[in-house]
C-alpha cells in the first residue's frame, strides 16, 4: 500500500519535459486558499500549473449562494474558470467547449481531475486527451474510503475511468485498498488534497482572546473544531467530559456549527456541565489559528456511520481530519478516535482511542490534564510531524515525485 514519503531535495529537475505542464481540474479550487499546495509546485524551476474550476458552483450547506470564481495568475500558476454543467454535484460536473481550447493551448503532460473515480469530468478529460492526441498522463484524486457497489451506467463509467488511469492520488490509506477492490491495479499514492500554511497555523499565545471568552489561565481547554453532526463523535466527547468531576478546572471550546448543537446543549446541561461550554460560530478562516491556540488539547472523536448516503455510496468514516494537522502545527496536543485515517495522521505524535469509547477518551484527557510534561512532549512531536509531513511545500514535493514516477515509467 502506498504511503507518505517526504523528499527533501528539488524534484522538478528530474523531469524529462521542460517545462512540465500540469493541469488540475476540481471545484475545490474555487477557494483561493485551497490552491496553496498547487502554487507551491510552481516554486520548482520549469513547473507550470493550470487549475480549471467551474465558472459557477453552489457549495451547499451554509454557503447557499452561487460562487463565481475569478481568473487569476501568479507566475507559473493560474486559475481558469470554464463554463460548466451541474453546479452542485461532484460526479455530474463536466465542462463546455472552453475546456477543449484550453487543452489545445496548454498541452499538459499531466491531467489530474479531483472529482473521484466515478466522475463525468474525469471521463471527459480522458476522452479529450485521447482525441486531441495530447499524450498526457491521466490521474484522479479521491477521498472515498469505504467499499461500495455500483449499477449500470455508473459502473461502466467508473470502469472506463479506471481502465484509462495512469495514477491515482488518494487522501487516505483505506482509499487505496478500496480502489484495489474495484479492480484498479495501477500506481497509487496517499497524499492529502490540502496542506497547511505554517505561517498561519503556528504557536501564538492569545491572552486577550482567552480573557474575552472568559477562559482563566489555570483552566484546561478541551477544543473541537468542525461540524456539529453525530458522526463527529461530539456526544461521546460530552459523556467523557461529564465524567471529569475532580482535578484541574476545564472548559470545552467548540468552534463550528451544525444540526447537533441543540441536542448537545441539552445533554451538557443535563450532565451539569453546560456552563463549561464555549460556543464560537462563523469564524473567518484567518481567525481559526487564534482559537486553536487557546486549546490545551484538540479532540477529534469521529465515529464511523452507516447513516451517511450519496447517490452511489453509503456510510462514512473519517477521511482525513484536516483540523488535526492545523492543531499540530500550532503545537497543540491532539487526541483522535481510530476512525478512518485519524491514526495515520496522528501516528505516534498524539493519543488514539477506540471510537465511541467514553472511558478510553476520558482516560486520555485525564492523562494530559494531570501530566503536563506528557502534554508538552506530544505537542512538540505533533509540531515536528506537521512541519515535516503536512505543509503545502512538503505535499507539493511529494506530488511532484509521484508525477516523476509516472513520467519515467516506474512502477508503484
C-alpha positions, 0 to 999 in steps of 0.5 A: 500500500502506498504511503507518505514519503517526504523528499527533501531535495528539488524534484522538478529537475528530474523531469524529462519535459521542460517545462512540465505542464500540469493541469488540475481540474476540481471545484475545490479550487474555487477557494483561493486558499485551497490552491496553496499546495498547487502554487507551491509546485510552481516554486520548482524551476520549469513547473507550470500549473493550470487549475480549471474550476467551474465558472459557477458552483453552489457549495451547499450547506451554509454557503447557499449562494452561487460562487463565481470564481475569478481568473487569476495568475501568479507566475507559473500558476493560474486559475481558469474558470470554464463554463460548466454543467451541474453546479452542485454535484461532484460526479455530474460536473463536466465542462463546455467547449472552453475546456477543449481550447484550453487543452489545445493551448496548454498541452499538459503532460499531466491531467489530474481531475479531483472529482473521484473515480466515478466522475463525468469530468474525469471521463471527459478529460480522458476522452479529450486527451485521447482525441486531441492526441495530447499524450498526457498522463491521466490521474484522479484524486479521491477521498472515498474510503469505504467499499461500495457497489455500483449499477449500470451506467455508473459502473461502466463509467467508473470502469472506463475511468479506471481502465484509462488511469495512469495514477491515482492520488488518494487522501487516505490509506483505506482509499487505496485498498478500496480502489484495489477492490474495484479492480484498479491495479495501477500506481497509487499514492496517499497524499492529502488534497490540502496542506497547511500554511505554517505561517498561519497555523503556528504557536501564538499565545492569545491572552486577550482572546482567552480573557474575552471568552472568559477562559482563566489561565489555570483552566484546561481547554478541551477544543473541537473544531468542525461540524456539529453532526453525530458522526463527529463523535461530539456526544461521546466527547460530552459523556467523557467530559461529564465524567471529569468531576475532580482535578484541574478546572476545564472548559470545552471550546467548540468552534463550528456549527451544525444540526447537533448543537441543540441536542448537545446543549441539552445533554451538557446541561443535563450532565451539569456541565453546560456552563463549561461550554464555549460556543464560537460560530462563523469564524473567518478562516484567518481567525481559526489559528487564534482559537486553536491556540487557546486549546490545551488539547484538540479532540477529534472523536469521529465515529464511523456511520452507516447513516451517511448516503450519496447517490452511489455510496453509503456510510462514512468514516473519517477521511482525513481530519484536516483540523488535526494537522492545523492543531499540530502545527500550532503545537497543540496536543491532539487526541483522535478516535481510530476512525478512518485515517485519524491514526495515520495522521496522528501516528505516534505524535498524539493519543488514539482511542477506540471510537465511541469509547467514553472511558478510553477518551476520558482516560486520555484527557485525564492523562494530559490534564494531570501530566503536563510534561506528557502534554508538552512532549506530544505537542512538540512531536505533533509540531515536528510531524506537521512541519515535516509531513503536512505543509503545502511545500512538503505535499507539493514535493511529494506530488511532484515525485509521484508525477516523476514516477509516472513520467519515467515509467516506474512502477508503484 
